């Protein structure tokens, strides 16, 4: 009985604290602050403090929630919660260099499906608001999803082929373990194009400039979010920050997995804590390269340019890696 209680508490800790809810929220908002600060510095501005995303989130929580008369109230209020729940579940599948809550032979396939939940939640929430600006935004969001999904699938296939050979390996845990023995995939020449493609997929998946065409504040007043306020809007903003960490953490595991301090200081809490710190540091670098730098030097894409860019340049890079690994390079 005691063992079952301890097991239940351990699972609850993983879901609510680490590597689940609290860890993802804290690091996600921290990365959002880092991103804003880096962009400001590159544009010769002081920028807000790193804790500004926390202030924004707490301020929105205290604001009044206004539901439009034309909205479907139940769907309108449920949409941000659905997206938030999907992101928390995703975090449980992403290992912190080997330490994860859920693992299996098809982690990458599960994550591929789960990654669509926040975007679908945004589409559902926008359509439930009844705003014409939201209608434009959700149509753009659907095109954006179709744009980056193809390169992302090819990237995952490239990694799966390299690690598993003809059998294809879709387990994140096995991919991390393979890199511990064979070196990080980022240093395998055949997968460098896929890594570059993944860096370009991340900002579109998160929805940061220049790939924020679905929200485009200066054009359609935040599109699907135009009618949201108060706590529901706070949750949607939090979802963006959480996805920022989840996507950079997924990139870290795919291309820089196998980094673990357990062999140096022994298995246990100190090793896990140090691994988490190393992973967050890598996520900061990835955030700078894939989001902050691109945001600072480029203007927002038009939707047709975004679609063309992902189905030609990004998909081409991913396909190049797939061809190279398929021929054993």
Rosetta blueprint (number, residue, H / E / L):
1 X L
2 X H
3 X H
4 X H
5 X H
6 X H
7 X H
8 X H
9 X H
10 X H
11 X H
12 X H
13 X H
14 X H
15 X H
16 X H
17 X L
18 X L
19 X L
20 X L
21 X H
22 X H
23 X H
24 X H
25 X H
26 X H
27 X H
28 X H
29 X H
30 X H
31 X H
32 X H
33 X H
34 X H
35 X H
36 X H
37 X H
38 X H
39 X H
40 X H
41 X H
42 X H
43 X L
44 X L
45 X L
46 X L
47 X L
48 X L
49 X L
50 X L
51 X L
52 X H
53 X H
54 X H
55 X H
56 X H
57 X H
58 X H
59 X H
60 X H
61 X H
62 X H
63 X L
64 X L
65 X L
66 X L
67 X L
68 X L
69 X L
70 X L
71 X L
72 X L
73 X H
74 X H
75 X H
76 X H
77 X H
78 X H
79 X H
80 X H
81 X H
82 X H
83 X H
84 X H
85 X H
86 X H
87 X H
88 X H
89 X H
90 X H
91 X H
92 X H
93 X H
94 X L
95 X L
96 X E
97 X L
98 X L
99 X E
100 X L
101 X L
102 X L
103 X L
104 X L
105 X L
106 X L
107 X H
108 X H
109 X H
110 X H
111 X H
112 X H
113 X H
114 X H
115 X H
116 X H
117 X H
118 X H
119 X H
120 X H
121 X H
122 X H
123 X H
124 X H
125 X H
126 X H
127 X H
128 X H
129 X H
130 X L
131 X L
132 X H
133 X H
134 X H
135 X H
136 X H
137 X H
138 X H
139 X H
140 X H
141 X H
142 X H
143 X H
144 X H
145 X H
146 X H
147 X H
148 X H
149 X H
150 X H
151 X H
152 X H
153 X H
154 X H
155 X H
156 X H
157 X H
158 X H
159 X H
160 X H
161 X H
162 X H
163 X H
164 X H
165 X H
166 X H
167 X H
168 X L
169 X L
170 X L
171 X L
172 X H
173 X H
174 X H
175 X H
176 X H
177 X H
178 X H
179 X H
180 X H
181 X H
182 X H
183 X L
184 X L
185 X H
186 X H
187 X H
188 X L
189 X H
190 X H
191 X H
192 X H
193 X H
194 X H
195 X H
196 X H
197 X H
198 X H
199 X H
200 X H
201 X H
202 X H
203 X H
204 X H
205 X H
206 X H
207 X L
208 X L
209 X L
210 X L
211 X L
212 X L
213 X L
214 X L
215 X L
216 X L
217 X H
218 X H
219 X H
220 X H
221 X L
222 X L
223 X H
224 X H
225 X H
226 X L
227 X L
228 X L
229 X L
230 X H
231 X H
232 X H
233 X H
234 X H
235 X H
236 X H
237 X H
238 X H
239 X H
240 X H
241 X H
242 X H
243 X H
244 X H
245 X H
246 X H
247 X H
248 X H
249 X H
250 X H
251 X H
252 X H
253 X H
254 X H
255 X H
256 X H
257 X L
258 X L
259 X L
260 X L
261 X L
262 X H
263 X H
264 X H
265 X H
266 X L
267 X L
268 X L
269 X H
270 X H
271 X H
272 X H
273 X H
274 X H
275 X H
276 X H
277 X H
278 X H
279 X H
280 X H
281 X H
282 X H
283 X H
284 X H
285 X H
286 X H
287 X H
288 X H
289 X H
290 X H
291 X H
292 X H
293 X H
294 X H
295 X H
296 X H
297 X H
298 X L
299 X L
300 X L
301 X L
302 X L
303 X H
304 X H
305 X H
306 X H
307 X H
308 X H
309 X H
310 X H
311 X H
312 X H
313 X H
314 X H
315 X H
316 X H
317 X H
318 X H
319 X H
320 X H
321 X H
322 X H
323 X H
324 X H
325 X H
326 X H
327 X L
328 X L
329 X L
